[in-house]
Amino acid sequence: MDPNKKKTEVMWAGIGLALGAGVGAILGIVAYNQQWLG
C-alpha cells in the first residue's frame, strides 16, 4: 500500500465532503428563501 495514494484518497474524500456540504448549504438557503418569499 502506497502511503501517498492513501493521502490522495483522504484529500479527495475531504474535497467531496466540502463540496457536498457547500451544495447542501446553498440548496438549504435557496429552499429557505423560497419558503420565506412564499
C-alpha distance matrix in Angstrom:
0.0 3.8 6.3 8.8 7.8 8.0 11.2 12.6 12.3 14.1 16.5 17.4 17.8 20.2 22.0 22.5 23.9 26.1 27.4 28.1 29.9 31.8 32.9 33.9 35.9 37.7 38.5 39.7 41.9 43.3 44.0 45.7 47.8 48.8 50.0 51.8 53.5 54.5
3.8 0.0 3.8 5.4 5.4 6.7 9.0 10.3 11.1 12.9 14.7 15.9 17.0 19.0 20.4 21.5 23.1 24.8 26.1 27.3 29.0 30.6 31.9 33.1 34.9 36.5 37.7 39.0 41.0 42.4 43.4 45.0 46.9 48.1 49.4 51.0 52.7 53.9
6.3 3.8 0.0 3.8 5.4 5.1 6.4 8.8 10.0 10.7 12.5 14.5 15.4 16.7 18.6 20.0 21.3 22.7 24.5 25.7 27.1 28.7 30.3 31.5 32.9 34.7 36.1 37.2 39.0 40.7 41.8 43.1 45.0 46.4 47.7 49.1 50.9 52.2
8.8 5.4 3.8 0.0 3.8 5.4 5.1 6.4 8.8 10.0 10.6 12.5 14.3 15.4 16.6 18.4 20.1 21.1 22.6 24.3 25.8 26.9 28.6 30.1 31.5 33.0 34.5 35.9 37.4 38.9 40.3 41.8 43.4 44.8 46.3 47.6 49.2 50.8
7.8 5.4 5.4 3.8 0.0 3.8 5.4 5.1 6.3 8.7 9.8 10.7 12.3 14.3 15.3 16.4 18.4 19.9 21.0 22.4 24.3 25.6 26.8 28.3 30.1 31.4 32.7 34.2 36.0 37.3 38.5 40.2 41.9 43.0 44.5 46.1 47.6 48.9
8.0 6.7 5.1 5.4 3.8 0.0 3.8 5.4 5.1 6.3 8.6 10.0 10.5 12.4 14.3 15.2 16.6 18.4 19.9 20.9 22.5 24.2 25.6 26.7 28.4 30.2 31.4 32.5 34.5 36.0 37.0 38.5 40.4 41.7 42.9 44.5 46.3 47.5
11.2 9.0 6.4 5.1 5.4 3.8 0.0 3.8 5.4 5.1 6.2 8.7 9.8 10.6 12.4 14.2 15.4 16.5 18.3 19.8 21.0 22.4 24.2 25.5 26.8 28.5 30.1 31.2 32.8 34.5 35.8 37.1 38.8 40.4 41.7 43.0 44.7 46.2
12.6 10.3 8.8 6.4 5.1 5.4 3.8 0.0 3.8 5.4 5.0 6.2 8.5 9.8 10.4 12.1 14.2 15.2 16.3 18.1 19.7 20.8 22.2 23.9 25.4 26.7 28.2 29.7 31.3 32.7 34.1 35.6 37.2 38.5 40.1 41.5 43.0 44.5
12.3 11.1 10.0 8.8 6.3 5.1 5.4 3.8 0.0 3.8 5.4 5.2 6.1 8.6 9.8 10.4 12.2 14.2 15.2 16.2 18.2 19.7 20.9 22.1 24.0 25.6 26.6 28.0 30.0 31.3 32.3 34.0 35.9 37.0 38.4 40.0 41.6 42.8
14.1 12.9 10.7 10.0 8.7 6.3 5.1 5.4 3.8 0.0 3.8 5.5 5.0 6.2 8.7 9.8 10.5 12.3 14.2 15.2 16.4 18.2 19.9 20.8 22.3 24.2 25.5 26.5 28.4 30.1 31.1 32.4 34.4 35.8 37.0 38.4 40.2 41.6
16.5 14.7 12.5 10.6 9.8 8.6 6.2 5.0 5.4 3.8 0.0 3.8 5.4 5.1 6.2 8.6 9.9 10.5 12.3 14.1 15.3 16.3 18.2 19.7 20.9 22.5 24.2 25.4 26.8 28.5 29.9 31.2 32.8 34.4 35.8 37.0 38.7 40.3
17.4 15.9 14.5 12.5 10.7 10.0 8.7 6.2 5.2 5.5 3.8 0.0 3.8 5.3 4.9 6.0 8.5 9.7 10.3 12.0 13.9 15.0 16.2 17.8 19.5 20.8 22.1 23.7 25.4 26.6 28.0 29.6 31.2 32.4 34.0 35.5 37.0 38.4
17.8 17.0 15.4 14.3 12.3 10.5 9.8 8.5 6.1 5.0 5.4 3.8 0.0 3.8 5.5 5.1 6.2 8.6 9.9 10.4 12.1 14.1 15.3 16.2 18.1 19.9 20.9 22.0 24.1 25.6 26.5 28.0 30.0 31.2 32.4 34.0 35.8 37.0
20.2 19.0 16.7 15.4 14.3 12.4 10.6 9.8 8.6 6.2 5.1 5.3 3.8 0.0 3.8 5.4 5.1 6.1 8.5 9.8 10.4 12.1 14.1 15.1 16.2 18.2 19.8 20.6 22.3 24.1 25.3 26.5 28.3 29.9 31.1 32.4 34.2 35.7
22.0 20.4 18.6 16.6 15.3 14.3 12.4 10.4 9.8 8.7 6.2 4.9 5.5 3.8 0.0 3.8 5.5 5.1 6.1 8.4 9.8 10.3 12.1 13.9 15.1 16.3 18.1 19.6 20.9 22.3 23.9 25.3 26.8 28.3 29.9 31.1 32.6 34.2
22.5 21.5 20.0 18.4 16.4 15.2 14.2 12.1 10.4 9.8 8.6 6.0 5.1 5.4 3.8 0.0 3.8 5.5 5.1 6.0 8.5 9.8 10.5 11.9 14.0 15.3 16.3 17.9 19.8 20.9 22.0 23.8 25.6 26.6 28.1 29.8 31.3 32.5
23.9 23.1 21.3 20.1 18.4 16.6 15.4 14.2 12.2 10.5 9.9 8.5 6.2 5.1 5.5 3.8 0.0 3.8 5.5 5.0 6.0 8.4 9.8 10.2 12.0 14.1 15.1 16.0 18.0 19.7 20.6 21.9 24.0 25.3 26.4 27.9 29.8 31.0
26.1 24.8 22.7 21.1 19.9 18.4 16.5 15.2 14.2 12.3 10.5 9.7 8.6 6.1 5.1 5.5 3.8 0.0 3.8 5.4 5.1 6.0 8.5 9.7 10.4 12.2 14.1 15.0 16.3 18.2 19.7 20.7 22.3 24.1 25.5 26.5 28.3 29.9
27.4 26.1 24.5 22.6 21.0 19.9 18.3 16.3 15.2 14.2 12.3 10.3 9.9 8.5 6.1 5.1 5.5 3.8 0.0 3.8 5.4 5.0 6.1 8.4 9.7 10.5 12.1 13.9 15.3 16.4 18.0 19.7 21.0 22.3 24.1 25.4 26.7 28.3
28.1 27.3 25.7 24.3 22.4 20.9 19.8 18.1 16.2 15.2 14.1 12.0 10.4 9.8 8.4 6.0 5.0 5.4 3.8 0.0 3.8 5.4 5.2 6.0 8.5 9.9 10.5 11.9 14.1 15.3 16.1 17.9 19.8 20.8 22.2 23.9 25.5 26.6
29.9 29.0 27.1 25.8 24.3 22.5 21.0 19.7 18.2 16.4 15.3 13.9 12.1 10.4 9.8 8.5 6.0 5.1 5.4 3.8 0.0 3.8 5.5 5.0 6.0 8.6 9.8 10.2 12.1 14.1 15.0 16.1 18.1 19.7 20.7 22.0 24.0 25.3
31.8 30.6 28.7 26.9 25.6 24.2 22.4 20.8 19.7 18.2 16.3 15.0 14.1 12.1 10.3 9.8 8.4 6.0 5.0 5.4 3.8 0.0 3.8 5.4 5.1 6.2 8.6 9.8 10.6 12.3 14.1 15.2 16.5 18.2 19.9 20.9 22.4 24.2
32.9 31.9 30.3 28.6 26.8 25.6 24.2 22.2 20.9 19.9 18.2 16.2 15.3 14.1 12.1 10.5 9.8 8.5 6.1 5.2 5.5 3.8 0.0 3.8 5.4 5.1 6.1 8.4 9.9 10.5 12.0 14.0 15.3 16.3 18.2 19.7 20.9 22.3
33.9 33.1 31.5 30.1 28.3 26.7 25.5 23.9 22.1 20.8 19.7 17.8 16.2 15.1 13.9 11.9 10.2 9.7 8.4 6.0 5.0 5.4 3.8 0.0 3.8 5.5 5.1 6.0 8.6 9.8 10.3 12.0 14.1 15.1 16.3 18.0 19.7 20.8
35.9 34.9 32.9 31.5 30.1 28.4 26.8 25.4 24.0 22.3 20.9 19.5 18.1 16.2 15.1 14.0 12.0 10.4 9.7 8.5 6.0 5.1 5.4 3.8 0.0 3.8 5.5 5.0 6.1 8.6 9.8 10.4 12.2 14.1 15.2 16.2 18.1 19.7
37.7 36.5 34.7 33.0 31.4 30.2 28.5 26.7 25.6 24.2 22.5 20.8 19.9 18.2 16.3 15.3 14.1 12.2 10.5 9.9 8.6 6.2 5.1 5.5 3.8 0.0 3.8 5.4 5.1 6.1 8.5 9.8 10.5 12.2 14.2 15.1 16.3 18.2
38.5 37.7 36.1 34.5 32.7 31.4 30.1 28.2 26.6 25.5 24.2 22.1 20.9 19.8 18.1 16.3 15.1 14.1 12.1 10.5 9.8 8.6 6.1 5.1 5.5 3.8 0.0 3.8 5.5 5.1 6.0 8.4 9.8 10.4 12.1 14.0 15.2 16.3
39.7 39.0 37.2 35.9 34.2 32.5 31.2 29.7 28.0 26.5 25.4 23.7 22.0 20.6 19.6 17.9 16.0 15.0 13.9 11.9 10.2 9.8 8.4 6.0 5.0 5.4 3.8 0.0 3.8 5.5 5.1 6.0 8.5 9.8 10.5 12.1 14.1 15.2
41.9 41.0 39.0 37.4 36.0 34.5 32.8 31.3 30.0 28.4 26.8 25.4 24.1 22.3 20.9 19.8 18.0 16.3 15.3 14.1 12.1 10.6 9.9 8.6 6.1 5.1 5.5 3.8 0.0 3.8 5.5 5.0 6.1 8.5 9.8 10.3 12.1 14.0
43.3 42.4 40.7 38.9 37.3 36.0 34.5 32.7 31.3 30.1 28.5 26.6 25.6 24.1 22.3 20.9 19.7 18.2 16.4 15.3 14.1 12.3 10.5 9.8 8.6 6.1 5.1 5.5 3.8 0.0 3.8 5.4 5.1 6.1 8.6 9.7 10.4 12.1
44.0 43.4 41.8 40.3 38.5 37.0 35.8 34.1 32.3 31.1 29.9 28.0 26.5 25.3 23.9 22.0 20.6 19.7 18.0 16.1 15.0 14.1 12.0 10.3 9.8 8.5 6.0 5.1 5.5 3.8 0.0 3.8 5.5 5.1 6.2 8.5 9.9 10.5
45.7 45.0 43.1 41.8 40.2 38.5 37.1 35.6 34.0 32.4 31.2 29.6 28.0 26.5 25.3 23.8 21.9 20.7 19.7 17.9 16.1 15.2 14.0 12.0 10.4 9.8 8.4 6.0 5.0 5.4 3.8 0.0 3.8 5.5 5.1 6.1 8.6 9.7
47.8 46.9 45.0 43.4 41.9 40.4 38.8 37.2 35.9 34.4 32.8 31.2 30.0 28.3 26.8 25.6 24.0 22.3 21.0 19.8 18.1 16.5 15.3 14.1 12.2 10.5 9.8 8.5 6.1 5.1 5.5 3.8 0.0 3.8 5.4 4.9 6.0 8.4
48.8 48.1 46.4 44.8 43.0 41.7 40.4 38.5 37.0 35.8 34.4 32.4 31.2 29.9 28.3 26.6 25.3 24.1 22.3 20.8 19.7 18.2 16.3 15.1 14.1 12.2 10.4 9.8 8.5 6.1 5.1 5.5 3.8 0.0 3.8 5.5 5.2 6.1
50.0 49.4 47.7 46.3 44.5 42.9 41.7 40.1 38.4 37.0 35.8 34.0 32.4 31.1 29.9 28.1 26.4 25.5 24.1 22.2 20.7 19.9 18.2 16.3 15.2 14.2 12.1 10.5 9.8 8.6 6.2 5.1 5.4 3.8 0.0 3.8 5.5 4.9
51.8 51.0 49.1 47.6 46.1 44.5 43.0 41.5 40.0 38.4 37.0 35.5 34.0 32.4 31.1 29.8 27.9 26.5 25.4 23.9 22.0 20.9 19.7 18.0 16.2 15.1 14.0 12.1 10.3 9.7 8.5 6.1 4.9 5.5 3.8 0.0 3.8 5.2
53.5 52.7 50.9 49.2 47.6 46.3 44.7 43.0 41.6 40.2 38.7 37.0 35.8 34.2 32.6 31.3 29.8 28.3 26.7 25.5 24.0 22.4 20.9 19.7 18.1 16.3 15.2 14.1 12.1 10.4 9.9 8.6 6.0 5.2 5.5 3.8 0.0 3.8
54.5 53.9 52.2 50.8 48.9 47.5 46.2 44.5 42.8 41.6 40.3 38.4 37.0 35.7 34.2 32.5 31.0 29.9 28.3 26.6 25.3 24.2 22.3 20.8 19.7 18.2 16.3 15.2 14.0 12.1 10.5 9.7 8.4 6.1 4.9 5.2 3.8 0.0
